[in-house]
């Protein structure tokens, strides 16, 4: 599983979203199973990826399954902790298997 956070350098909301997601991944002991990457929409690669996923607001947080399919999405905000937990926590993943 992979979490992509789309934003811009210097965006305080984007920075906050990154910190929040990282904190909860650590707290839920999911950091080893879930990678997190910041996609700067002002770079060529970030702009291309944001176009692909129709990102129009920042921050946008995407949770992608290992097969690349979208598991969850939040536009213009950091994900609420309980919603994020349902998608990425190890307990939730093992219960869904």
MOPAC internal coordinates of N, CA, C and O (Angstrom, degrees):
PM7 1SCF
backbone

  N    0.0000 0     0.00 0     0.00 0    0    0    0
  C    1.4498 1     0.00 0     0.00 0    1    0    0
  C    1.5250 1   108.24 1     0.00 0    2    1    0
  O    1.2310 1   121.34 1   -31.08 1    3    2    1
  N    1.3251 1   115.05 1   148.92 1    3    2    1
  C    1.4565 1   121.43 1  -176.64 1    5    3    2
  C    1.5304 1   109.35 1  -140.35 1    6    5    3
  O    1.2310 1   121.32 1   -42.49 1    7    6    5
  N    1.3215 1   115.09 1   137.51 1    7    6    5
  C    1.4572 1   120.46 1   175.07 1    9    7    6
  C    1.5141 1   107.78 1  -111.28 1   10    9    7
  O    1.2310 1   120.83 1   -54.90 1   11   10    9
  N    1.3228 1   116.02 1   125.10 1   11   10    9
  C    1.4612 1   121.53 1   176.99 1   13   11   10
  C    1.5226 1   107.84 1  -112.40 1   14   13   11
  O    1.2310 1   121.30 1   -52.93 1   15   14   13
  N    1.3339 1   115.12 1   127.07 1   15   14   13
  C    1.4595 1   120.82 1   178.59 1   17   15   14
  C    1.5251 1   106.82 1  -111.81 1   18   17   15
  O    1.2310 1   120.77 1   -63.92 1   19   18   17
  N    1.3240 1   116.13 1   116.08 1   19   18   17
  C    1.4578 1   122.19 1  -179.48 1   21   19   18
  C    1.5159 1   109.33 1   -94.58 1   22   21   19
  O    1.2310 1   121.10 1   -48.87 1   23   22   21
  N    1.3405 1   115.51 1   131.13 1   23   22   21
  C    1.4504 1   119.94 1  -179.99 1   25   23   22
  C    1.5095 1   111.28 1  -171.97 1   26   25   23
  O    1.2310 1   121.27 1    16.88 1   27   26   25
  N    1.3275 1   115.17 1  -163.12 1   27   26   25
  C    1.4672 1   122.54 1   179.66 1   29   27   26
  C    1.5187 1   108.80 1  -127.40 1   30   29   27
  O    1.2310 1   121.09 1   -29.18 1   31   30   29
  N    1.3238 1   115.52 1   150.82 1   31   30   29
  C    1.4571 1   120.30 1   173.33 1   33   31   30
  C    1.5266 1   108.25 1   -62.27 1   34   33   31
  O    1.2310 1   120.36 1   -40.31 1   35   34   33
  N    1.3139 1   116.91 1   139.69 1   35   34   33
  C    1.4557 1   120.44 1   178.92 1   37   35   34
  C    1.5137 1   114.04 1    85.84 1   38   37   35
  O    1.2310 1   119.37 1   176.09 1   39   38   37
  N    1.3196 1   118.80 1    -3.91 1   39   38   37
  C    1.4653 1   122.97 1   178.38 1   41   39   38
  C    1.5244 1   108.03 1   -83.84 1   42   41   39
  O    1.2310 1   120.63 1   -64.04 1   43   42   41
  N    1.3221 1   116.40 1   115.96 1   43   42   41
  C    1.4674 1   120.41 1  -178.01 1   45   43   42
  C    1.5266 1   112.27 1   -67.28 1   46   45   43
  O    1.2310 1   119.84 1   143.31 1   47   46   45
  N    1.3311 1   117.91 1   -36.69 1   47   46   45
  C    1.4686 1   119.98 1   176.72 1   49   47   46
  C    1.5307 1   111.13 1   -63.91 1   50   49   47
  O    1.2310 1   120.92 1   142.19 1   51   50   49
  N    1.3313 1   115.84 1   -37.81 1   51   50   49
  C    1.4620 1   120.70 1   179.63 1   53   51   50
  C    1.5283 1   110.14 1   -66.76 1   54   53   51
  O    1.2310 1   120.84 1   136.01 1   55   54   53
  N    1.3220 1   115.99 1   -43.99 1   55   54   53
  C    1.4619 1   121.38 1   178.87 1   57   55   54
  C    1.5285 1   109.93 1   -62.42 1   58   57   55
  O    1.2310 1   120.57 1   137.40 1   59   58   57
  N    1.3113 1   116.51 1   -42.60 1   59   58   57
  C    1.4630 1   121.55 1   178.79 1   61   59   58
  C    1.5311 1   110.93 1   -62.46 1   62   61   59
  O    1.2310 1   120.15 1   137.89 1   63   62   61
  N    1.3172 1   117.31 1   -42.11 1   63   62   61
  C    1.4649 1   121.40 1   178.91 1   65   63   62
  C    1.5269 1   110.46 1   -62.02 1   66   65   63
  O    1.2310 1   120.20 1   137.78 1   67   66   65
  N    1.3300 1   117.22 1   -42.22 1   67   66   65
  C    1.4624 1   121.27 1   178.39 1   69   67   66
  C    1.5243 1   110.90 1   -61.35 1   70   69   67
  O    1.2310 1   120.74 1   133.09 1   71   70   69
  N    1.3280 1   116.20 1   -46.91 1   71   70   69
  C    1.4649 1   120.52 1  -179.30 1   73   71   70
  C    1.5191 1   111.35 1   -63.31 1   74   73   71
  O    1.2310 1   120.32 1   137.17 1   75   74   73
  N    1.3200 1   117.00 1   -42.83 1   75   74   73
  C    1.4590 1   121.49 1  -179.05 1   77   75   74
  C    1.5243 1   110.91 1   -62.83 1   78   77   75
  O    1.2310 1   120.50 1   131.70 1   79   78   77
  N    1.3159 1   116.65 1   -48.30 1   79   78   77
  C    1.4615 1   120.27 1  -179.03 1   81   79   78
  C    1.5257 1   110.17 1   -63.18 1   82   81   79
  O    1.2310 1   119.83 1   134.39 1   83   82   81
  N    1.3250 1   117.93 1   -45.61 1   83   82   81
  C    1.4662 1   121.42 1   179.60 1   85   83   82
  C    1.5279 1   110.98 1   -60.65 1   86   85   83
  O    1.2310 1   120.60 1   137.46 1   87   86   85
  N    1.3207 1   116.45 1   -42.54 1   87   86   85
  C    1.4616 1   121.01 1   179.78 1   89   87   86
  C    1.5238 1   111.10 1   -60.06 1   90   89   87
  O    1.2310 1   120.36 1   131.72 1   91   90   89
  N    1.3158 1   116.92 1   -48.28 1   91   90   89
  C    1.4518 1   119.42 1  -177.45 1   93   91   90
  C    1.5236 1   112.60 1   -71.24 1   94   93   91
  O    1.2310 1   119.59 1   145.62 1   95   94   93
  N    1.3045 1   118.39 1   -34.38 1   95   94   93
  C    1.4715 1   119.56 1   175.63 1   97   95   94
  C    1.5183 1   109.74 1   -60.68 1   98   97   95
  O    1.2310 1   120.62 1   138.25 1   99   98   97
  N    1.3268 1   116.41 1   -41.75 1   99   98   97
  C    1.4656 1   121.48 1   178.18 1  101   99   98
  C    1.5296 1   109.84 1   -65.57 1  102  101   99
  O    1.2310 1   120.03 1   132.58 1  103  102  101
  N    1.3070 1   117.54 1   -47.42 1  103  102  101
  C    1.4606 1   122.74 1  -177.76 1  105  103  102
  C    1.5313 1   111.54 1   -61.14 1  106  105  103
  O    1.2310 1   120.69 1   140.83 1  107  106  105
  N    1.3101 1   116.29 1   -39.17 1  107  106  105
  C    1.4607 1   120.30 1  -178.42 1  109  107  106
  C    1.5214 1   112.83 1   -88.41 1  110  109  107
  O    1.2310 1   120.37 1  -174.26 1  111  110  109
  N    1.3152 1   116.90 1     5.74 1  111  110  109
  C    1.4566 1   123.52 1  -179.28 1  113  111  110
  C    1.5313 1   111.31 1    54.67 1  114  113  111
  O    1.2310 1   121.59 1  -138.48 1  115  114  113
  N    1.3127 1   114.57 1    41.52 1  115  114  113
  C    1.4632 1   120.75 1   179.77 1  117  115  114
  C    1.5192 1   111.50 1  -109.47 1  118  117  115
  O    1.2310 1   119.99 1   177.97 1  119  118  117
  N    1.3396 1   117.63 1    -2.03 1  119  118  117
  C    1.4615 1   120.99 1  -175.06 1  121  119  118
  C    1.5310 1   112.85 1   -62.09 1  122  121  119
  O    1.2310 1   119.78 1   152.16 1  123  122  121
  N    1.3286 1   118.03 1   -27.84 1  123  122  121
  C    1.4639 1   119.40 1   179.97 1  125  123  122
  C    1.5307 1   112.18 1   -78.26 1  126  125  123
  O    1.2310 1   120.21 1   156.24 1  127  126  125
  N    1.3393 1   117.20 1   -23.76 1  127  126  125
  C    1.4619 1   120.83 1  -179.88 1  129  127  126
  C    1.5215 1   113.41 1   -97.60 1  130  129  127
  O    1.2310 1   120.39 1   161.80 1  131  130  129
  N    1.3186 1   116.85 1   -18.20 1  131  130  129
  C    1.4564 1   121.30 1  -174.93 1  133  131  130
  C    1.5279 1   109.06 1  -121.85 1  134  133  131
  O    1.2310 1   120.44 1   -57.14 1  135  134  133
  N    1.3197 1   116.76 1   122.86 1  135  134  133
  C    1.4634 1   119.80 1   175.65 1  137  135  134
  C    1.5277 1   108.51 1   -93.86 1  138  137  135
  O    1.2310 1   121.00 1   -28.57 1  139  138  137
  N    1.3141 1   115.68 1   151.43 1  139  138  137
  C    1.4584 1   121.10 1   179.70 1  141  139  138
  C    1.5181 1   107.79 1  -128.95 1  142  141  139
  O    1.2310 1   120.94 1   -44.22 1  143  142  141
  N    1.3259 1   115.80 1   135.78 1  143  142  141
  C    1.4605 1   120.53 1   179.64 1  145  143  142
  C    1.5269 1   109.49 1  -138.42 1  146  145  143
  O    1.2310 1   121.08 1   -39.04 1  147  146  145
  N    1.3252 1   115.54 1   140.96 1  147  146  145
  C    1.4576 1   121.54 1   175.42 1  149  147  146
  C    1.5186 1   108.26 1   -94.89 1  150  149  147
  O    1.2310 1   120.50 1   -51.89 1  151  150  149
  N    1.3175 1   116.64 1   128.11 1  151  150  149
  C    1.4592 1   122.16 1   179.36 1  153  151  150
  C    1.5298 1   108.19 1  -109.63 1  154  153  151
  O    1.2310 1   120.53 1   -71.44 1  155  154  153
  N    1.3166 1   116.59 1   108.56 1  155  154  153
  C    1.4646 1   121.94 1   179.60 1  157  155  154
  C    1.5239 1   108.56 1   -78.24 1  158  157  155
  O    1.2310 1   120.56 1   -66.52 1  159  158  157
  N    1.3377 1   116.54 1   113.48 1  159  158  157
  C    1.4612 1   120.92 1  -175.47 1  161  159  158
  C    1.5288 1   112.56 1   -70.62 1  162  161  159
  O    1.2310 1   120.56 1   172.74 1  163  162  161
  N    1.3288 1   116.53 1    -7.26 1  163  162  161
  C    1.4620 1   119.37 1   177.87 1  165  163  162
  C    1.5203 1   112.42 1   -93.65 1  166  165  163
  O    1.2310 1   119.86 1  -177.15 1  167  166  165
  N    1.3383 1   117.87 1     2.85 1  167  166  165
  C    1.4611 1   121.61 1   173.55 1  169  167  166
  C    1.5234 1   108.44 1  -100.13 1  170  169  167
  O    1.2310 1   120.59 1   -17.42 1  171  170  169
  N    1.3132 1   116.47 1   162.58 1  171  170  169
  C    1.4637 1   120.52 1  -179.19 1  173  171  170
  C    1.5275 1   111.58 1   -60.71 1  174  173  171
  O    1.2310 1   120.50 1   132.31 1  175  174  173
  N    1.3304 1   116.64 1   -47.69 1  175  174  173
  C    1.4625 1   119.96 1  -179.68 1  177  175  174
  C    1.5243 1   111.11 1   -65.98 1  178  177  175
  O    1.2310 1   120.05 1   135.16 1  179  178  177
  N    1.3303 1   117.51 1   -44.84 1  179  178  177
  C    1.4595 1   121.17 1   179.77 1  181  179  178
  C    1.5178 1   111.95 1   -62.22 1  182  181  179
  O    1.2310 1   120.56 1   140.04 1  183  182  181
  N    1.3373 1   116.54 1   -39.96 1  183  182  181
  C    1.4641 1   120.60 1   178.65 1  185  183  182
  C    1.5284 1   110.77 1   -65.59 1  186  185  183
  O    1.2310 1   120.43 1   138.93 1  187  186  185
  N    1.3328 1   116.77 1   -41.07 1  187  186  185
  C    1.4667 1   120.22 1   179.58 1  189  187  186
  C    1.5214 1   110.95 1   -65.05 1  190  189  187
  O    1.2310 1   120.59 1   134.62 1  191  190  189
  N    1.3271 1   116.49 1   -45.38 1  191  190  189
  C    1.4607 1   120.19 1   179.10 1  193  191  190
  C    1.5263 1   111.61 1   -65.05 1  194  193  191
  O    1.2310 1   120.64 1   140.66 1  195  194  193
  N    1.3382 1   116.38 1   -39.34 1  195  194  193
  C    1.4689 1   118.99 1   179.87 1  197  195  194
  C    1.5272 1   110.73 1   -66.97 1  198  197  195
  O    1.2310 1   120.04 1   145.15 1  199  198  197
  N    1.3220 1   117.52 1   -34.85 1  199  198  197
  C    1.4674 1   120.50 1   174.61 1  201  199  198
  C    1.5336 1   110.60 1   -63.96 1  202  201  199
  O    1.2310 1   120.59 1   137.09 1  203  202  201
  N    1.3090 1   116.49 1   -42.91 1  203  202  201
  C    1.4637 1   121.72 1  -178.90 1  205  203  202
  C    1.5363 1   110.89 1   -59.49 1  206  205  203
  O    1.2310 1   120.98 1   138.59 1  207  206  205
  N    1.3405 1   115.73 1   -41.41 1  207  206  205
  C    1.4618 1   120.56 1  -177.80 1  209  207  206
  C    1.5294 1   113.53 1   -95.32 1  210  209  207
  O    1.2310 1   120.01 1  -169.41 1  211  210  209
  N    1.3355 1   117.59 1    10.59 1  211  210  209
  C    1.4671 1   122.12 1   179.41 1  213  211  210
  C    1.5275 1   112.33 1    52.97 1  214  213  211
  O    1.2310 1   121.24 1  -129.08 1  215  214  213
  N    1.3276 1   115.22 1    50.92 1  215  214  213
  C    1.4612 1   120.90 1   177.78 1  217  215  214
  C    1.5250 1   108.01 1   -85.97 1  218  217  215
  O    1.2310 1   120.79 1   -60.75 1  219  218  217
  N    1.3364 1   116.10 1   119.25 1  219  218  217
  C    1.4562 1   121.62 1  -179.50 1  221  219  218
  C    1.5178 1   112.95 1  -119.51 1  222  221  219
  O    1.2310 1   120.17 1   167.15 1  223  222  221
  N    1.3310 1   117.29 1   -12.85 1  223  222  221
  C    1.4582 1   122.18 1   179.20 1  225  223  222
  C    1.5210 1   108.93 1  -126.65 1  226  225  223
  O    1.2310 1   121.21 1   -28.88 1  227  226  225
  N    1.3414 1   115.28 1   151.12 1  227  226  225
  C    1.4517 1   118.52 1   173.25 1  229  227  226
  C    1.5173 1   109.01 1  -123.74 1  230  229  227
  O    1.2310 1   120.13 1   -32.81 1  231  230  229
  N    1.3056 1   117.35 1   147.19 1  231  230  229
  C    1.4635 1   124.68 1    -9.07 1  233  231  230
  C    1.5328 1   110.93 1   -73.38 1  234  233  231
  O    1.2310 1   121.38 1   -29.02 1  235  234  233
  N    1.3096 1   114.97 1   150.98 1  235  234  233
  C    1.4585 1   121.74 1   168.48 1  237  235  234
  C    1.5164 1   106.13 1  -119.79 1  238  237  235
  O    1.2310 1   120.70 1   -49.17 1  239  238  237
  N    1.3119 1   116.27 1   130.83 1  239  238  237
  C    1.4619 1   122.18 1  -178.78 1  241  239  238
  C    1.5205 1   108.38 1  -114.93 1  242  241  239
  O    1.2310 1   121.30 1   -57.15 1  243  242  241
  N    1.3252 1   115.12 1   122.85 1  243  242  241
  C    1.4627 1   121.59 1   178.40 1  245  243  242
  C    1.5136 1   109.49 1  -115.17 1  246  245  243
  O    1.2310 1   120.25 1   -42.86 1  247  246  245
  N    1.3178 1   117.12 1   137.14 1  247  246  245
  C    1.4567 1   121.89 1   171.58 1  249  247  246
  C    1.5172 1   106.09 1  -110.61 1  250  249  247
  O    1.2310 1   121.29 1   -60.93 1  251  250  249
  N    1.3278 1   115.14 1   119.07 1  251  250  249
  C    1.4634 1   121.11 1  -177.76 1  253  251  250
  C    1.5190 1   110.14 1  -110.59 1  254  253  251
  O    1.2310 1   120.61 1   -45.57 1  255  254  253
  N    1.3113 1   116.44 1   134.43 1  255  254  253
  C    1.4606 1   121.23 1   175.46 1  257  255  254
  C    1.5238 1   108.80 1   -70.90 1  258  257  255
  O    1.2310 1   120.85 1   -11.90 1  259  258  257
  N    1.3187 1   115.98 1   168.10 1  259  258  257
  C    1.4612 1   120.43 1   179.85 1  261  259  258
  C    1.5184 1   112.71 1   -59.70 1  262  261  259
  O    1.2310 1   120.14 1   152.88 1  263  262  261
  N    1.3332 1   117.33 1   -27.12 1  263  262  261
  C    1.4611 1   120.68 1   179.38 1  265  263  262
  C    1.5351 1   112.40 1   -85.50 1  266  265  263
  O    1.2310 1   120.66 1  -177.23 1  267  266  265
  N    1.3621 1   116.34 1     2.77 1  267  266  265
  C    1.4575 1   120.82 1   177.42 1  269  267  266
  C    1.5157 1   114.86 1    91.76 1  270  269  267
  O    1.2310 1   119.97 1   172.84 1  271  270  269
  N    1.3133 1   117.67 1    -7.16 1  271  270  269
  C    1.4689 1   120.41 1   179.51 1  273  271  270
  C    1.5244 1   110.42 1   -77.09 1  274  273  271
  O    1.2310 1   121.29 1   -32.54 1  275  274  273
  N    1.3104 1   115.15 1   147.46 1  275  274  273
  C    1.4486 1   122.66 1  -178.61 1  277  275  274
  C    1.5263 1   110.80 1   -73.91 1  278  277  275
  O    1.2310 1   120.62 1   -54.38 1  279  278  277
  N    1.3431 1   116.43 1   125.62 1  279  278  277
  C    1.4637 1   121.62 1   178.60 1  281  279  278
  C    1.5242 1   111.23 1   -98.92 1  282  281  279
  O    1.2310 1   120.64 1   147.76 1  283  282  281
  N    1.3461 1   116.38 1   -32.24 1  283  282  281
  C    1.4631 1   120.53 1  -179.51 1  285  283  282
  C    1.5247 1   108.78 1  -162.85 1  286  285  283
  O    1.2310 1   121.63 1   -20.11 1  287  286  285
  N    1.3398 1   114.49 1   159.89 1  287  286  285
  C    1.4672 1   119.93 1  -177.71 1  289  287  286
  C    1.5217 1   109.97 1  -153.58 1  290  289  287
  O    1.2310 1   121.04 1   -39.99 1  291  290  289
  N    1.3295 1   115.61 1   140.01 1  291  290  289
  C    1.4623 1   122.26 1   173.94 1  293  291  290
  C    1.5237 1   107.36 1  -134.16 1  294  293  291
  O    1.2310 1   120.29 1   -53.71 1  295  294  293
  N    1.3244 1   117.06 1   126.29 1  295  294  293
  C    1.4609 1   122.44 1  -178.10 1  297  295  294
  C    1.5272 1   110.35 1  -108.30 1  298  297  295
  O    1.2310 1   120.95 1   -50.86 1  299  298  297
  N    1.3286 1   115.78 1   129.14 1  299  298  297
  C    1.4537 1   121.00 1   174.36 1  301  299  298
  C    1.5116 1   114.83 1    75.95 1  302  301  299
  O    1.2310 1   120.20 1  -167.06 1  303  302  301
  N    1.3349 1   117.23 1    12.94 1  303  302  301
  C    1.4578 1   120.76 1  -179.21 1  305  303  302
  C    1.5201 1   110.60 1  -161.02 1  306  305  303
  O    1.2310 1   121.89 1   -17.91 1  307  306  305
  N    1.3363 1   113.99 1   162.09 1  307  306  305
  C    1.4541 1   119.53 1   170.00 1  309  307  306
  C    1.5209 1   107.45 1   -77.16 1  310  309  307
  O    1.2310 1   119.94 1   -32.19 1  311  310  309
  N    1.3144 1   117.72 1   147.81 1  311  310  309
  C    1.4604 1   118.91 1  -178.96 1  313  311  310
  C    1.5271 1   111.72 1   -68.19 1  314  313  311
  O    1.2310 1   120.01 1   -39.97 1  315  314  313
  N    1.3234 1   117.59 1   140.03 1  315  314  313
  C    1.4651 1   119.65 1   172.26 1  317  315  314
  C    1.5316 1   109.11 1   -60.70 1  318  317  315
  O    1.2310 1   120.28 1   -39.99 1  319  318  317
  N    1.3031 1   117.07 1   140.01 1  319  318  317
  C    1.4659 1   120.99 1  -171.40 1  321  319  318
  C    1.5300 1   113.02 1   -57.32 1  322  321  319
  O    1.2310 1   119.48 1   136.45 1  323  322  321
  N    1.3230 1   118.59 1   -43.55 1  323  322  321
  C    1.4619 1   119.65 1  -177.59 1  325  323  322
  C    1.5339 1   112.17 1   -67.69 1  326  325  323
  O    1.2310 1   120.01 1   145.48 1  327  326  325
  N    1.3185 1   117.59 1   -34.52 1  327  326  325
  C    1.4666 1   120.45 1   176.50 1  329  327  326
  C    1.5214 1   110.33 1   -67.26 1  330  329  327
  O    1.2310 1   120.76 1   136.09 1  331  330  329
  N    1.3292 1   116.15 1   -43.91 1  331  330  329
  C    1.4666 1   120.31 1   178.50 1  333  331  330
  C    1.5225 1   110.11 1   -62.81 1  334  333  331
  O    1.2310 1   120.58 1   137.15 1  335  334  333
  N    1.3285 1   116.50 1   -42.85 1  335  334  333
  C    1.4644 1   120.26 1  -178.87 1  337  335  334
  C    1.5213 1   111.39 1   -60.09 1  338  337  335
  O    1.2310 1   120.19 1   139.02 1  339  338  337
  N    1.3219 1   117.24 1   -40.98 1  339  338  337
  C    1.4723 1   119.99 1   179.48 1  341  339  338
  C    1.5276 1   111.55 1   -59.30 1  342  341  339
  O    1.2310 1   120.70 1   150.49 1  343  342  341
  N    1.3068 1   116.27 1   -29.51 1  343  342  341
  C    1.4656 1   120.15 1  -176.58 1  345  343  342
  C    1.5273 1   112.44 1   -87.88 1  346  345  343
  O    1.2310 1   119.89 1   142.91 1  347  346  345
  N    1.3363 1   117.81 1   -37.09 1  347  346  345
  C    1.4650 1   118.98 1  -168.99 1  349  347  346
  C    1.5167 1   117.37 1  -116.92 1  350  349  347
  O    1.2310 1   118.89 1   168.38 1  351  350  349
  N    1.3108 1   119.73 1   -11.62 1  351  350  349
  C    1.4685 1   118.09 1  -173.93 1  353  351  350
  C    1.5209 1   111.25 1   -70.57 1  354  353  351
  O    1.2310 1   120.19 1   -35.11 1  355  354  353
  N    1.3401 1   117.23 1   144.89 1  355  354  353
  C    1.4699 1   121.06 1  -178.89 1  357  355  354
  C    1.5219 1   112.66 1   -57.80 1  358  357  355
  O    1.2310 1   119.87 1   142.23 1  359  358  357
  N    1.3588 1   117.86 1   -37.77 1  359  358  357
  C    1.4611 1   120.09 1  -179.81 1  361  359  358
  C    1.5254 1   110.16 1   -62.65 1  362  361  359
  O    1.2310 1   120.60 1   137.71 1  363  362  361
  N    1.3274 1   116.46 1   -42.29 1  363  362  361
  C    1.4588 1   121.38 1  -179.28 1  365  363  362
  C    1.5276 1   110.09 1   -66.25 1  366  365  363
  O    1.2310 1   120.65 1   137.65 1  367  366  365
  N    1.3236 1   116.37 1   -42.35 1  367  366  365
  C    1.4563 1   120.28 1  -179.50 1  369  367  366
  C    1.5187 1   111.37 1   -63.82 1  370  369  367
  O    1.2310 1   119.55 1   136.38 1  371  370  369
  N    1.3485 1   118.47 1   -43.62 1  371  370  369
  C    1.4578 1   120.16 1  -179.07 1  373  371  370
  C    1.5213 1   111.40 1   -70.44 1  374  373  371
  O    1.2310 1   120.36 1   147.48 1  375  374  373
  N    1.3383 1   116.91 1   -32.52 1  375  374  373
  C    1.4700 1   119.91 1   178.11 1  377  375  374
  C    1.5213 1   110.98 1   -69.18 1  378  377  375
  O    1.2310 1   120.35 1   148.50 1  379  378  377
  N    1.3339 1   116.94 1   -31.50 1  379  378  377
  C    1.4680 1   120.99 1  -178.59 1  381  379  378
  C    1.5186 1   112.24 1   -79.60 1  382  381  379
  O    1.2310 1   120.34 1   161.86 1  383  382  381
  N    1.3314 1   116.96 1   -18.14 1  383  382  381
  C    1.4700 1   120.69 1  -176.59 1  385  383  382
  C    1.5156 1   112.41 1   -75.17 1  386  385  383
  O    1.2310 1   120.10 1   180.00 1  387  386  385

